[in-house]
Amino acid sequence: MSVIVDQISYRTRGTVRLPAGIGGITPALLLVLLFFVVPVLSLLLRSVMEPEPGLQNYAELFADGTYATVFFNTFLVASVVTAVTVLIAFPVAWLLAIAPPALGAIVFGVIILSMWTNLLARTYAWMVLLQRTGVINKALMTLGIIDQPLPLINNLTGVTIGMVYIMLPFMILPLVATMRSIDPMTLRAAALCGASPFQVFRRILLPLSLPGIAAGALMVFVMSLGYFVTPALLGGTSNMMLAEMIAQLIQSLLNWGLGSAAAFVLLVVTMVLYALQLRLVGTRRVSGGL
């Protein structure tokens, strides 16, 4: 009997055991390899091999003032859009968290419906609203607030307005999930202990809402970095963002090497930001505490 046990243990030591359940995730791993890893490697190879081997594409990308301006515009718009989206989404999310079920369902339905509406249609709607003869300028002039139309389109202002509207649901949803997990008795206890409404907000509600803010802000910022349709339609040529520049380099100028370098830099920056937030906030808090 001991001989049989020794033989079994020897054979067990000589075999390589796969982790439990590895067979179930093999299709997912193949999909990630085929549709993410391979394209990223292809992108990297193009950036260092075309038009000739070397790092000249990256050198040109960081040395040229035009490309530096595009990078600056991209991060500026992404930062402003994220900040404004947080400011607008916070009270909306709090309303959804404390509202009666009927009212909350209506507001939530409106938010979801805006996500289902075609992106191009929404962007064209903002083009109509923001132009010099649009509804917004006409209303402001009728009320006597301004004397002449404001330049709200073909600039960074129009891009910011359009992108904030599109990104709002992606900030509201994780915030609502986080706020609904906050015990209302905690806020009431703070008020009974003499805390003012501002102190309750600053010391209790805001810290407990940070997981949702972190998750939403990361999502909005990363999506804003690579957004194409809204900046292309609402912005001007002097306010080009990185995604539009990559499309122009590849589609119009057929400069695959420089376009791939710009796309790879954008990917690396996005991954670094995500890793930094995971480091500072934590995996559970970035996921919204779910």
N, C-alpha and C positions, 0 to 999 in steps of 0.2 A: 504493500500500500504506500509506503514512504517513497518507493522508487517511482511510482506513478505520479505522486504529488510533485516530486522533484522534476520529473520530465515536463509536467504541465507548467510549473513555474518557470522552467528554462525557456519553454516555447513562448510563454507570455512575455518574458524579458526580451526575447528576440524579435517580437513583432512591434510594429508602430501602430498605436491606437489613435484613431481620430477622435476629436472631442465629440461628446454626445450631441446629437442633433445636427452634425455638420452636413449630412445628406440633405436635410430639409432646406438649408440656406444656400446650397450650391447654385440653384438657378438665379438667386438674387446676386450672388458673387459674380456669376458670369455676366449678368446684365451690367453690374457696376464696372466690371473689367472692359466690357465691349463698348459701353456708351459713355464712360467717364474717363477711365484710365488711358485707354487707347487714344481717344481724341486729344487729351491733355498732352500725352507724349508726342503725338503728331504735331500739335501746336508748338511745343518746345523745340522739336527738331527743325520745323520750318523757320522759327525765329533765329536759330543759330546757323542754318545751312543756306538760306536764300538771302540775297542773290549769290553769296559766297560764304564759305565757312568762317565763323568768327562772331564776335559780339558787337559788330558795327551797328546793328539795328538798335540795340539797347543804348549804345553811345549816342546815336542820333536822336533817340527818343528823349533822353534826359538833357542833351546839350542844346537842342533847338528850342528857342523861346516860344514858338507857336505851340508845340506839344506841351510845354510846361504850363502854358496858359489854359490849355484844355484840361489838364490834370487838376489845376487849381479850380477851374469852374466846376468840374465834376464833384470834387470833395466839398466845395463851398455849398453847392446846391444840395447835395446829399445831407450835409450837416444842418442846413437851415430847414430843409423839409422834415428831417427827423425831429428837430426841436419844436417846430410849429405843430407837427402832427401830435406830439406828446401833449402839448398845451391844450389842443382842441379835443383830443381823444379822452383825456382824463375825466373831465366833467360828464361827457357822454357815457363813458363806461360806468361811472358812479351812478348816473341816472338809471342805467339798465340794471345795475346791481340792487338798487333799493326800490325801484318802481314796482307798482302792482303788476302781477303777471300779464294782464290784458294789455296795459300800456307798454310794458317791456317787450311783449311779443310784436306789437306794431312797429316800434322803433327798431327792433332787431330785424324784422322783415324788410324794412326800408334799407337798412345797411346791407343786408345780404343781396337785395335786389340791385343795389348799385354795383355790387361786385359781379353780378351776372350780366349786366349791360355791356354791350360791346365796347371795348376800350377805344377803338377808333371813333365811334359815335360820340362817346363822352368827351374826347379831346376836341372834336370838331364843334361840339356844343360850347365848350369853353372858348374856342376861337371866335364864335359868334358873340358870346357875352363880353369878352374882353377887348374887342376891337374898338377903335375910336368912335364909331357910330353905334356901338353895342348898347345893351340894356344898362349895364353898370355905369358907363360914362354918362348916358342920357339921364339916368336917375339922379346921379350926383349933381349934374348941371341943373336939373329941374329944381332940386332942393336948394340950390344956391351954394353948395359946398365948394364947388370948383367953377372956374370961369371958362376953362378950355379942357378938352379931353385929356385924360392921363394916358401916358404910354404904358399900357398893360400887356402888350403882346409883342412878340419878336424880341424879347429880352429875358433876363433872369427872373424878373417879377412874374411874368406869365408862366414860365416853366415851374416856378415854385408853387404858384396857385394851383395849377393843373395837377402837379404831382402830389401835393398835400391832399387834394380831394380823392385821388386814386388810392393813396396809401392809407387813408384813415381806417378802413376796415381791418387792415393788417395790424394796426395798433390797438384798435378797440377790442378785438376778440380776445387776445391774451390778457388784456387788462380786466375785462369782465370776468374771465375765469379766475383770476387772482382775487379780485375784489369780492366775488361771491363766496370765497373760502374764508373771508375775514369774519370773525364772530362779532355781530353788532353789539353784544354785551360789553365787549372791550371798549368800544367808543363811548357807550353810556357810562361805564364805570369811570372813565377818565373825566367825563363831564361832571359826574356826581362828586368827584374829588376836587372840583374847582378849576379844571382846565378850561381855558377859553376855546372857542371853535378853531381858532388858528393854531393853538397849541395841540389840539387833538389831531388836526390835519398834519402838522409838521412832525410830531413825535410818534404818532401811532399809524394813521392812515397811510401817509406817504412811505414810511419804512416798510410797512407790510405789503405795499403795492409794488415795491421795487422789483420783485421777480417778473411781474407782468410788464413793467416798463422796460426792463432789460431785454426780455424776449421780443417785445414789439419793436423797440428801438433798433435792435440788431437786425431784425427782418427788414424794417423800412430802410435802414441805412444801406444794407447790402443790395437790396433791390434797386434803390435809387442810384447806386454807383453804375449799374449796368443798364439803366433804362434807356429806351431808344425812341419809341413812338412819340410820347408827349414832348420831350425836349426838341425833337426834330420839327414838330408842327408849331409849337408855341414859342420856341426860341429862334434866335437869328443866327446867321453865319458867324457873327462875332462872339456868340455865346455858345459855341459848340461844346458838347459833352463827349466823354470818352467813347461811349458806345457808338455815337454817330460818326466820330472820327474813324473808328475801326471799320465800320461799314463803308465809309468813303474810301479808305485806303485799299480795301480788298475789292470792292465792287467797281469803283470808278477808276482808281489808279492801278489796280491789279498788283499792288505792292504787298504780297503775301508775307514776306519776311517782316516788314515793319508792323503790319497789322497784327501778325501773330505775336510779336514782341509786346505790343500794347495790350493785347488780350491776356497774355500770360502775366504781365505785371498786374493787371486788374485782378486776376485770379489769386495771385500771391498776396496782394494787399487784403483781399476779402478773407482769405484763410488766416492771415495774421491777426486781423481784427477779431475774427471769431475765436481764435485760440486765446487772444488776450482777454476777451470778455469771459471765456470759460475760466481762465486763471484768476481773474479778479472777482467774479460773481459766483462761479460754480456751475456745474452741469445742471443741477436740479433747479437753481434759480433762473438760469437762462431758459430752461424749458417751461418756465411759467409756474414752477412748483407743482406740476402735475405728476 
